[in-house]
Amino acid sequence: MRDTSNRWTRLSGLGLAVVLGWALLPASDSGAQDAADEPAATQLSGDGYVGSEVCLSCHEDMPVEGLAEQYSHTIHAKVLTPETGRNALQKRGCEACHGPGQAHVDAGGGPGTMRSFSGDDPAQLAANAEVCLNCHKGGDRLYWSGSPHDGNEVGCTGCHTVMKVESPRNQLKHEKVRDTCRSCHLIENARQYRNAHMPVREDKMSCTSCHNPHGSLAESQLKQHTVNETCYTCHADKRGPYLWEHPPVTEDCLNCHDPHGTTRDQMLKMGVPRLCQSCHILTRHPSEPRQADSEFVLGASCLQCHPNVHGSNHPSGYRFTR
């Protein structure tokens, strides 16, 4: 049997050295850091800051009756407080967004003495966006600067409301994402009523299922790099790869479909066979009856014989017949 007494003696001595080492470490590593954070966490007045209590002394019911009560139910009211703020800025409360209020108090209130989020001046919208990005930077907002909404002078408050709850998520100006988007995108919203079955209108998906309103590297602010990749997130059965691929399908789903809605089945841009024959000219089936002075076949659908139009894995399916 091996003698382990010396081993345990060495381990005990090592443990005692570790404990004594921690005890002898200078307190500056943790204590100094806490001391450095303490002024930022507790000094909520001075440097032009007056504190949220001073703001509420006037704005309890101004400019909207019950403003303070409405604001108390928002996510910002829960985060921007001395108790729950994650950093010195968030602990400022109202002044975290509106800036120091001392000049506003000295002037007896009035516009122009504090940062406001209600204007539509492009310079002001850009400055306000910078304030929002102090907390909401990164993630989905990574490409906000230079995005279509930013370039078209749509500020954060164009879609979001801060002082009251209008939507269950994301502090939107309307209850639903679609209602918020359609306030500007009227044509796309109207297209959704062309089809009896439209998942966006039925709340089975939303505009943000495909688009990132804060910007992306793709066209039309798509969340994926291409149209097809965006469609495949739901329509994975159309992804392939196929033994026999249909070129317009692999190129772009929008060659045949309008995702915002059409009056035709499967949201096709045109009815079949007109859609197919916009590429496949009449020489394909010259013996079939056609409308007078027209290249379109009568009383038939290409999909009756070519049902696997998205692609086929059958050895004999090069014409997408099986």
Helices and strands as residue ranges (DSSP letters): H 5-24, I 28-32, H 33-42, H 52-59, H 67-71, H 75-79, G 90-92, H 95-98, H 102-106, H 122-136, G 139-141, H 148-151, G 156-158, H 177-181, H 186-191, G 207-209, G 219-221, H 227-232, G 236-238, E 244-245, H 247-251, G 253-255, G 265-267, H 274-277, G 282-284, G 302-304, E 311-312
